[in-house]
Amino acid sequence: MSKPLNIIFAGTPDFAAQHLAALINSEHNIVAVYCPPDKPAGRGKKLTACATKLLALEHNLTVEQPVNFKEVNEQQQLAQYQADIMVVVAYGLLLPEVILNAPRLGCINVHGSLLPKWRGAAPIQRSLEIGDEKTGVTIMQMDKGLDTGDMILTAECTIEETDTSADLYEKLAKIGPSALLNTLSLMATNEHKAIKQNNDLATYAHKLEKAEAELDWQLTASELDRKIRAYIPWPVAQFTFNDVHEKQHRIRVWQTSKQDVKTTEPVGTIISADKKGIVIVTGTGALCLEILQLPNKKALPVQDILNGRANWFKIGANINGLVN
């Protein structure tokens, strides 16, 4: 057992909450939990607490929710906890230097990539979209840069050809907490080593935008397949389809598979449509659409969609007349 540390935890989504749960079940003492202010959610726009706050309240932990740390009183409040260390996981705020330096051992962050690759807001999605064969988590000592701090510990996992961002999220949420606890054990006894990142190898994972979800059939089948998996569960890849009456429908794509076919048909042409899926010619190869979501409907296997909309997806039709 390592020496117990007094910890401030800062995080927001379920990914962060799973790390907080590991700390709650450890020998360490959580003196405060920091979360963003509650945000409106749902049709009623009711103020809703994040997953980390809900877990903290369930365990009677002190919760702080500053808008940011620009106010002196917010900085002083954090300092008064006299924490040994602050653990930051998907918090969503850049911390000023006064906060980074407040705990005795500073602040550490659990980042969802193998740094220095994929610094930034969407490392899981960008890693999958580009076709990386592996990813992982990096525990780093935070500095004033964006994910530029010295690395203390890493843990790797393989990216499978069928993984979505949701799948990778769960994989990292399993290996991250144990990596965090191992890091804290090393830091508690001053046995940790911090390694500087090689900035020459750094890549940036910029934030996802809804506009990126529109599929471009000129891409290869492999590129489209990765893009579709990377955008699950948000923003979900989609295309705009004109039916026989020239009415436009925005269709979301939830599952596909690549097909290595040779054809002289133009990009966007439907070359097959049956219970196995709708096969569309791409820039290289073809993509089989297997689970789709029509507007205002739930996601369904293509077989079920063709039962009612077979006239939309006739062989030889081209869906490349999109409206971006």
N, C-alpha and C positions, 0 to 999 in steps of 0.2 A: 504494500500500500504506500502510495506517495504521500508527501506532506500535503494536508488539505490547504486549499487556497480560497481566499475570499474573492468571489467572481461577480463582476457585472456582466450580464448577458444582453446583447442587442440583436434583435432579429424580427422578421415579419412573417413569412409564409410557413407552410407546413414543413418545408425543408429545414427551416431554422428551428421550428418547434421540436423536430425529431432530435436535433442536437441538444436543445434545452432539456429534453426528457432524459438524455444520457447523463447530463450534468446533475439533474435532480436525483438520479439513482446512484450517483458517485459519492465519494467521501467529501467532495468539495462543498463549500458554503456559498450559496447564491445570495448576494446582498441586495441586488436589485435587477429588474428586467426592464430594458428599454424597448419601446415599440413606437411606431408612428401613431399619430392621432387616429381615432376611429374614422372610417370613411363611409359615405353613403353607398348602399348596395341594393340591388334588386329593383323591382318595379316601384316599390314604395320609397326608395331612396332612404331607407332606415340606416342610421349610423350603426356600423358593424365592426366588431373587434377582429383583429387578425388572429391567426392560429396561435402565434406565440403568446399573445396576451391572454387568450382563453386558457391555455395550459398553465400560465403563471398564476392566474387567479384560482384555478382549480387546486393549486398547491399552496395557496395563501402567500405568494411571493409579492414583494413590493413592486409595483409597476409605475414606470415614469413614461410620459408620452410628449416630449418636447417637439415642437414643429421643426426646429433645428437647434444647433448649439451656439447660435450667434449672441444670444442674450447672456450677460454676465451671471445672472442668477441661475441659469441652467447649467453653466459651467461649474459654478460653486456648488450646486446641488450634487452633481456627480462626484466632485472631489470629496465631499463630506462623507461619502460611503467608504473612503479609504480602502479601496479595493486593491488586491494584489495584481489583478489582471482584468482586462475587459475582453470578452469573447464576442466577436461580431460575425454573424451569419446572415447573409441576404437581408441586411437592414435597410438598404436603399438610400442611405445618406452618406455623403463624404464628411468625414470627421475633421474638424480643425485641429491644428497642432496642440492646442491647449488641452484638448480631450485625449489625443493620442499619448500625451506625456503624463496625464493625471495618475493612472494606476502605477504601482511600483514597478511592474514588469511590462508596462505599456499595453498595447492592444494587439490582439492577434485575430486573423480572419480565416475562415474556412471558405476557400474559393473553388468553384466547380470546374476546374481544368488543371492540366499539368503545366503550370507556369514555367516560362514566360509566354507560352502559347495561350491565346484567347483570354487576354485581359479584357475586362469590361462587363457589360450588362447581360449578355446572352451567350455565355461560353458553351453551355450544353447544346443549344440549337446550332450554333455555328460549327461546332466540332462535328456534329452529325451531318450537317448540310454539305460540308466540304469533303466528307468521306474519310475522316480519321479512323484508324483501326483501333485506337484506344483513347481513353480519357481518364479522369480521376479527380482527386481533390488535392489541393495544396494548402497546407497550414503555413501562413506567413506572418511575420512581424509587420504590422501596418506602419506605413509612413505617409507623408502628405500626398504622394502620387496615387494614381489609380491602379491598384493591384501591382505596384512596383516594389513592394517590400521584400526583405530577405526571407528566403524559404527555410522553414524549420523541418517540415516533414511532408512527404507525399504518399498517396495511396492510389494504385492504378486499377482500372477495370477495362475489360474488352468491350468494344462496340460491335454488337451482332448486326447482321445484314437486315434483320427485321425490327431492330430497336426503333422506337419513337422517342421523342424528347421526354415524354412521360415515363417511358421505361428507364431511360438513362437517369432521370431525376430520382427514381426509386433506387437504382443501383448506387448512386452517389450518396443518397440519404442513409444507406446501410453501411457504407465504408467510412463515411465522414465522421460520425460520432466516435468510433473507436480510434480513428486517427487523431481526433481532437483530444481524447482522454490520454492517449500515449504522449502527445505533445505536452500536455499539462503536467504529466508525471515527470518528464524530462526538465521542464522549466522550473518545477517546484524544487528540484535538487540541483539546479544550474548545470545540468548535464547536456543541454541542448546545443546544437550548432546551427547557426544561421548562415545560409549560403546566398550570396548575391545573385540576382537574376542576370542572365546575359541579355541585355537590351537589344542586341543585334538579332536575336531569335524571336523577339516579341511580335505577336499578332493581336489585333484588336477585334473583339466580338461586339459589334455595335448593336444597339437595341433593336428588337424586332419592330417592324412597321406593318400595318395592315396591308398596305399597297404591295408588299413583297409576296403576299399570298396568291396573287393572280398568276396562274400557270402560263408559261410560255412554251408552246409545243415545239418550238425550234430547238429547245434544249434536248440533250440526249435522254434516253429512257432512264439511265442511271442517275443523272442529275435531277430529273423530275421526281423519281422515287425517293431520293434522299431529301429533297425539299419537302415533299409531302410528309414524310416521317418526322422531319425536324419541326414542322409547324403544328404538330399535335402535342398538347391540346389547344394551343393558340398560336397564331390566328386562324389556323386550319386552311390548307390550300384549297383554291377554288377556281372555277372557270365560268365565264358567262356564255350561255348557250342560247341560240335562236331556234325556237321550235318551228313547226311547219307553218304556223301563222305569223312568223317573224316576231313573236313575243319573246322577250329576253328573260332568262332564268339564271340565277346565280346558284351554281351547284358546288357543294363542298365535297372534297375528296378525303376519305378516311383510311382507305386501304388500297394498295396497288401491288402489282408485281411486274418485273421487267420481262420482256420477251425478245429474244434474239431472232428477229425475222428480217428477211430481205424482201423488199417490195419497191415498186416504182411509183406507188401511190403518193400523192402530195402529203406533206406534213399536216396533221390534223384530221386525216381521213379515218373513218371507222372501217376497219377491215374484218371485224368479227363482233357479234353481239349475241351472247347466249347465257345460260345459267352460270358459266364459269367467269364471265365478265365482259366488259366492253373494251375491245382492243383498238388503240388509237396509234397511228403512225407518228413518231417523234423525229427529232433531228437525226438521231441514230437509234435504230431499233424501234420497238413499240412498247407501249405501256398498257397493261391490262387493269382497268378500273374495276375493283371488286366490291367496295362498300362506298356508297354515295349518300348524300343528304340533299334532297330537293328543298326548295324554299318552304319554310314554315312546317317542315316535316322532320321526323327523326331519321337518323342514319340507318340505312337498310342495305342488305346484300343486293347486288345488281339483279339477281334473279327475281327478287320481289319487285324491284322498280320496273323491270321490263314487262312484268305481268300487267302493269297499268299504263306504261309509257313506252311501249315498244316502237311506236311510230316516231318517237323523238330520236331514236338511235338506230337508224337504218344503215345497213352496210352500204358503203359508198358515199354516205353523207360526210360532209366536212364541218367540223366544229371550230374551224380556225377563224370564222368571222366573229371574233370577239369584240366586245366594247370595253376598253380599259378604263 
